[in-house]
Amino acid sequence: MPAAAASTHVRVSALPSVTDALRAVESLVLGSGQRTARRNAWTSVLEDRRRAKDRTEAQDLLEAASGRTSRAT
């Protein structure tokens, strides 16, 4: 077979992201129940932060509507 007709296969594999690597380590170290619990806990933390931000924004709006100045922290 002539050299021009031979096909060259190039295999390209992307390096895993840091998140993928951490998930792989997590799956080796923790059982599935612990993984689920950790993810649920983190989801709760993010939701608590969102609610706290919403409360602060609502308080600022109410204070502005009542003519008072917002308290700076």
Number of C-alpha atoms within 10 A of each C-alpha: 5 5 6 7 7 8 7 7 6 6 6 6 6 6 8 10 9 9 9 11 12 12 13 12 11 14 13 10 11 12 10 12 9 13 15 12 11 13 12 12 12 12 12 12 12 12 12 12 12 12 12 12 12 12 12 12 12 12 14 16 13 13 14 12 10 9 9 10 10 12 8 4 3
